[in-house]
């Protein structure tokens, strides 16, 4: 099938044309090696080509042109960036010749959709410019070619954000917007969401793409939104704005399935869609809600009257292939308002993912080195469990056999530990020393990290003891070894001078670091250790460590100040265990001291029996 070119080839271009014809004359199209050898020659010819361009259909069959395109891509992509540019030059050359691909029709005279084109092969390998050029060649947007993996031209256009071509597909209305890529189960909307293509997302949603379709991982657009909410909050904003506008057109205009929760953090807006809830609008549009949140950071003031629409109900506890529900993802991404909204609207905090993690596990595994304590979230989960008459499985074990309490201890979350214990966490089988809370998995060479570690361990121990837990001698020794290992005892050698706290710069800054009401740091430093133990608890020191206020002190005073505070903080704890530690020291000494140990034990027993003074020694 040949067609005439409106611009005939001039005599000056005849040599180029003849070379192009002879290059592929009698070529064995089945021999890939021979075809590949011709590509560099073809690239040089195109570089030198000037003047009128040929009609490629006068020289090649359509399948031959497609084969050259594929060969060009295969050889160029495997070499280097220079050849990527050559690839684009060739595609541009084909486009300028006016060549357009035509569908291959079947016996029913309809285009065959099962066909792998260079567009499929370009995905993830070529630049947007290259793919754009290929769509100029394969410009039949009433046909959506599918390769052997189920990937379509529409999928590729969505991945690269080519909204111009997506629009053409949609305008002709001949493609299935919810077509599935066989290997992943992704629809075009999934692909657009994963690649953060806002304009394409808007086009697909407005044209009727299904926002509730799950892929092979079990992920709906909701899961993708939740998973990327911290890095791409505008995706969620676009997503729900379109959903909201579309649902305004339902017959019952008093209510719309708004499926959203909102969160304001600095200048970011995070939006989450829940699939089974509708909200009475009360005269507010989505944009008005957004504007109100910009003006008012207190999201608690945003009260929605919600009800369930049976016609649109989709499980709010839907799980992806990792077993994560929207609540898991919202908690992991620290979207507090979204988590609260989910809980209010029926999210089940007892659902476990494939790691056996409940909502409480997610909260309790956020180590204090990296995150602040989600005490509010922990309390909120318990409150909503009481409201919904759905008892929380507070002692549920994950795949490693850890309960939320053990995870909270491991993560050094003393306040969360307190919340768990206040709500019935079981201490009967708990062993403090089994919790690897000593930071072996963290780099603890930084002074502020060691400070947080030391205060966190004592604060957690305090929370457990306040709930009735009895530390064993082994556990107390482990804490003492932690202080020794990380050098958290104040230096007392003659070379160590305490002139640091007499420094004028230190005093001027320390007076503004308030530990508790009426006790600034400058006053705390000068208190005797025993006096400080009466005023402060390990939790007070932990709050100070987490605040990182000490970093505002002069550089030379930070390290000695931390060591001094560690000494003060640990004094009360170690004083309680002094006799036991002394006995351990004797026991760990040489066999020559065995007689001393026996004599001392005999003396203590006789003394205790005769005088019964349990204030002198406590035998556990």
C-alpha positions, 0 to 999 in steps of 0.5 A: 500500500503506497501513497503519493507525497505532496512534496516530490523529492528533489534531485538534491535529495535523491542520493539520500533516498536511494541510499535509504532504499538500498540500505534495506533492499533484500534485507532478511527481516528475521535476522535481528543481528543484521537489522541492528547493524543498519541502525547506526548507518540509518542514524547518520543518514538522518543527520545528513538529510536536508530538504524534502522528506520521503514518503516512507510508505513508498519504501517500507511496509507498515510492519517494517517501519514498526520493526525499525522503530523497535530495533532503534529503541532496543539498540539505543536504549541499551547503549547510553544517553547519546543514543537516546537523543538519536532515538528521538531524532529518528522518531521526529524524522518519521513524524515529519515525513507524515507517516501515521500508523494504521490499525491491523484489522481482523476478519470482522473488519475491526482493529485488532487490539492485541498488538505490542507497539513501540509505545508499550516498549517505551514505558519506564525506559524512555523520556516523556518526549520520546513517548510523545513522539510515538503517540504522534505516529500511533495517533489512533485514539479510538483504538487502545492497543494491549500488549502481552502484559495487559498494558495499554496505550492509555496506561502509558499516556497516564504514566507519563502525564500526557493529558493531551492524548488522554483527552483524545482517548476520552473524547472518542469514548471508545476505550474502557477507562477501567481496563486492567493491566494484567500483571499488576491489576492497575487501572489507568487511575491507579497508574496516574495516582502512583505517578502523581499526575494530577491533571490526568487524575482529574480527567479520568475521574471526571470521565467516570473512572472507578475510584474504588477499584482494587488492584492485585495488591488489594490497593484501591486509590484510597490506599495509594492516597494514604500511602503517599499523603505525606509527600504528595498532599495535593494528590489527595486534594485533587482527588477528593475535590473531583469526587465531591463535585461529581457527587453534588449532582446526585438526586438527593442534593442534601447529602453527598458521599464525601468520604473525606477527612482533613488535616492541616499541618503548617501549609499542607492539607491532607485529604483522605477518602473513606468509601462508606460515609456521606456527609450532610453538606450544611451549605458548605462546599469542599472549597469552603471547607478547605478555606476554613481549615486554612484559617483555623488550625483546630480541626476539631471544630470541623464537625460533619454530620454523617450517615451511611448510604446503603447504595454506596457502602464500601467496607471502611476496613478494606485491606490491601495485600499487606493487610493494611487498612486505611486506619493502619496507613493513616496512623503510620503517616501520622495523619491524626485527624484522618485517623480520628475521622476513621475511628468515628466512622467505624474503623476497627482498631483490632484488624491486623495486617500481615505482620499481625499489627493492630492499630495499637502496634502501629502507634507503639512501634514509632521509636522516640528517637524519630517520632514524638509520642502519639499519646493522643492517638492511643487515648483516642483509640481506647475512647472510640472502642468504648464508644462503639462497644468494641473492646480493644485487644490490648494484648494482641501479639504481632508475628514476632510475639510482641504485644503493644506494651512490649513495643511501646517499651522497646520504642521508649514511649513512657506516656503510651506505656502509661495509657496501655497500663491504664486500659488493662494491658497485662503485666503478668507475663511481661518481662522488662529485660526482654525488651530491647530498648537499649538502642543497639539498633540505633547510632547512639554516639550523638550526645542528645540521642544518649540523653534521650535513651537514658531518660527514656529507659528510666521513664519507662521503668517508672511507668511500669513500676507505678502500675505495680511492676517489680523490677528484678535485680537483673533488670536493674543491672541491665539499666546500670550497664546501659549508663556505663556503656554509653558513658552517662556518669558524670566525670569526677576526676581532678581534670574535670572542672565544673567551670562550665556552669559558672560561664556567663553565657551558660547562665544567661541561656539556662535561666530560660530553660524551664524544667518544671514551674519555678525551676529553671535549668540554672537552678536545677544544676546547683541543687544537690542530687538528693534534692533534685530527686525529690522535685523531678521524676525521670519523666521530667528529664525525658520531656527535657531530653525530647525537647532538645532545649539543651542544644541552645546552650553554648557548645562547650557546656552541652556535654557536661550538662547532659552528664550532670543531669544524667547523674541527678536523674539516675541517683534515686534509681541507683540508690534504691539498688545500691546494696544489691549492686554491691553484692553483685560486684563482690560476687563477680570478683575473684574467688579470693573474695568468696569468703568475704561474700559468705561472711557478709551474707551471714552478717546481713541475715543475722542482722536482719533477724535480730533487728528486723530493720527492713529499711536497712536492707530489702531482700527480694 
